[in-house]
Every structure is written in structure tokens, then in C-alpha cells.
Amino acid sequence: SDPDVDLRLTGKLDLGDLRKTVKLASVKELTGKIDADVAVRTRMSYVDKKQYDQIAARGNLGVRDLTLKSADIPRDVAVREASLQISPQRADLRSLSAQIGSSDMHLSGSVENLLPFALRGDPLRGNATFVSQRFNLDEWKSDDSLTIIHVPGNIDFGLQATVGELIYGKLKMTNARGGLRVKDKRATLDNFAMNMLGGSIGVNGFYETVDSLRPTFDAQVQLKSVDIPSAFAALTTVQMLAPVAKFARGNVSTDLHLAGALGKDMMPLFNVLDGKGSLTTSDLVIQGLPLLGKIADAV
């Protein structure tokens, strides 16, 4: 009725030697060193009553020069260094410097309520800072068709991100920065901004799955001095909502607010889509529009 946990892990491990002694069929390459000194001693009743002063939990976990190539993961992983410190109240990721595929990442942050989350499923709280010089989102895409992404209800987590160059399909974005908050089955973008398509874009809004079968979203999008031909070539949304842009030259700025629901394929349900906004153009030229040609022939 009151489980007792007493665990200690201490030692140094060379992953290269591990691969020589333990058969890892799908692993093509594994190197690196792990240095661990972690101990936990507690009872479930201490967790239930939030008596963290009764919980003996402490330790450090370090990783250096880790490389992993495996048939089970789509990209090679290289961790230059990582440092994790554990206490009864929280786990602190002091630093993580890694390369996954062609993307580099530097991460630090902390997680609170870790033991109650692991033992009882209580809400997990935390925050982190993410920095990357170049991040390729294409390497994280799945070949599977899009399905509803459920936002967990027992996570309260905030992330501040800065990316020098962000790549997604035809889009090449620079100086991307902003915040992401996950809480109460809602993922919220806060002041997310980047330079792209000859101008800049800013996004505020949320995506939530309170109704697991009918996700909803609310987004405020601001585009400033975006090149129209580049936007039409790169953005499917522009092709769908403004096909006339195919024949336009110049720059456009918009302040657009969209809200609605998504289907099972994560595409907007246009029959319940609500939106409003403004549009401003500069140096706008329309060339080759068939309708204009017909009008000219009729005059």
C-alpha cells in the first residue's frame, strides 16, 4: 500500500566497449562516455503528501562525445556534451549540445514534479531554452499521412527558441524566434517571428485538443513586405485562398486572424472557418491574368 523505492546508480560507461560486449543488431555505430552518480530513496506516501524534504534524491549524469547510428532511427545522432542534475524537486538540464542529421541544437532547462509525474501521472512542469544555428524540419517529417496530434493534459511546459536558419520544404527562414507553451491540452505560440520570402512574418495563436476528435485553432498572422511571387510558389495556403497571386508582382502586407476547426487529416474545415483581416500592397502589377485578356479583347 506504500511502495518503497531505494535506487542508486553510479559508475562510468564506455559505450564503445558496451557495443563490443552486448549484441546490438540494429546499431551501426555507438561511441561515447557516460558518467553517472544518481540515488533515489522515497516512499509513495511522501510523494502523495508532497513531503519532498523526506525524499532523498540527488545526482548527476554526464554524457560526452556520444555518436549513434542505427537502422531504427532516421538520422545520425551526435551529442558533444550533456549534463543533468537531479534533486527531489526538479531535474536541471544544465546543457545539451548535439547534432541530429544536419541540424545542430543547444538546449538547457528544468523539469519540476518529475517523481509525481513518473509515479502517479501528476502534471509535469518545466521550461527550456532552445538555440540552433541551422535546423532542417524536413528531416523530422514522417512519410505517414497527417493525423490529429493530441496535446497532453498533464504537461505544463514552456520553450523559448531561437534558430538562425530554419528550413521547411521550399521555405527558407532566418532569425526565427519565439515562445511555445503547452498546457491544458493547448499549444500556444507567443510572439513567434522570422524573416522569409523577402519580408517577415509574425504569428500568435493556439492549437488545442480539448475535443480529441475535433481540434481547434486560433491564429493571428502578420506578414510584412512579403514578395508575392515567392509567397505563391512556397505557400499552399496562398495558392488555395488567393490563386490570382500567380499573376501578381510586388509586395504584400497582411494582418490576418483565422479561427476554426481541423479535420482528421489536420486540414482546416472551411465550412466553419472564421476569419478577418487587412491587406496592403506596394508596387503591385498584374500580368497574364486570363480575365484581363478577355476584357481587353472585348473592348
C-alpha positions, -999 to +999 in steps of 0.1 A: +000+000+000+030+023+004+057+012-021+093+019-010+120+028-036+157+027-029+178+030-060+214+040-067+234+041-100+270+051-100+298+045-125+314+052-158+305+036-190+323+035-224+296+029-250+322+017-275+331-012-251+294-018-245+289-025-282+317-050-282+302-070-253+265-066-259+249-076-292+231-046-307+218-058-340+204-026-355+233-003-343+258+006-369+280+028-347+280+036-310+306+056-291+308+079-262+312+080-224+285+082-197+294+093-161+266+087-136+261+092-099+224+091-091+205+080-060+168+080-050+152+068-018+115+075-011+081+062-003+049+067-023+033+084+007+060+111+006+051+118-030+014+118-023+017+143+005+044+164-013+068+159+015+098+165-007+120+170+023+116+133+031+127+123-004+164+116-008+171+122-045+202+136-058+228+131-085+245+140-117+245+124-152+270+134-178+274+124-214+304+132-237+312+126-274+283+103-280+276+091-315+247+068-326+240+054-360+212+029-362+187+014-386+160+022-361+164+060-362+162+081-394+191+104-386+225+101-371+229+115-335+259+131-321+260+146-285+291+166-278+282+170-242+252+169-219+249+175-181+218+166-160+215+174-123+187+158-102+172+169-069+139+160-051+121+190-065+135+191-100+158+179-128+180+205-143+194+200-178+224+223-174+235+219-210+229+197-241+249+203-273+240+179-301+238+173-338+209+153-353+212+149-390+222+183-404+206+202-375+225+215-345+209+222-312+218+236-278+193+230-250+190+239-213+162+240-189+145+223-159+116+200-151+097+201-119+073+175-103+093+147-120+087+120-094+049+126-090+047+126-128+067+093-132+050+075-103+014+089-104+009+107-137+007+141-120+012+172-141+048+178-153+060+214-152+091+228-168+108+253-191+136+252-216+157+273-239+165+261-274+191+276-297+202+264-332+223+279-360+206+257-387+176+235-382+161+214-411+125+205-404+123+183-435+144+157-417+118+154-390+088+148-413+071+115-415+060+098-447+028+089-430-004+108-437-013+136-413-034+127-383-046+145-353-018+155-329-031+152-293-017+178-268-013+161-234-033+175-205-008+167-178+021+188-192+028+224-183+059+233-203+073+265-218+100+267-245+119+298-258+135+291-292+160+309-314+170+295-348+194+312-372+182+294-403+150+273-404+143+251-435+109+235-443+102+224-479+105+254-502+106+278-473+140+292-461+135+312-429+161+332-409+162+347-375+133+326-362+124+332-325+095+330-302+079+310-274+058+278-272+037+269-242+020+235-237-007+235-210-042+221-205-043+203-239-034+236-257-001+245-275+003+283-277+027+302-299+038+335-284+054+362-305+068+337-330+086+357-357+110+352-386+123+366-418+111+349-450+100+355-486+117+388-488+099+402-457+089+390-423+061+370-406+048+370-371+024+345-355+004+344-323-022+318-315-030+283-302-039+248-312-059+227-287-074+192-285-099+195-256-122+177-281-099+149-292-118+143-324-121+179-335-090+200-328-095+238-329-071+266-337-069+304-334-041+323-352-031+359-357-007+362-387+011+393-397+031+394-430+052+425-437+066+433-472+064+397-485+073+391-521+041+379-538+056+355-564+077+339-537+047+335-514+026+319-541+054+295-551+061+284-515+028+285-496-001+262-505-024+284-484-018+313-508-024+291-538-058+280-523-071+313-509-056+337-535-050+320-568-048+354-586-014+358-568+000+336-596-002+366-619+009+393-595+042+411-589+051+433-560+050+432-522+021+425-498+015+430-461-014+414-442-029+413-407-050+381-407-070+365-380-082+329-386-101+306-362-118+273-367-116+235-365-094+209-382-104+175-397-088+142-392-062+150-418-053+182-400-066+204-428-090+233-419-127+227-422-136+256-445-173+255-437-166+265-401-136+287-408-139+323-394-115+350-404-109+387-409-080+409-417-065+436-439-042+436-469-019+462-482+002+461-514+030+481-529+043+482-565+015+458-574+014+446-611-010+420-625+003+403-657-011+375-677-044+371-659-068+354-684-098+375-673-079+408-681-071+394-716-108+386-722-118+421-711-092+436-734-104+416-763-140+427-757-131+465-756 
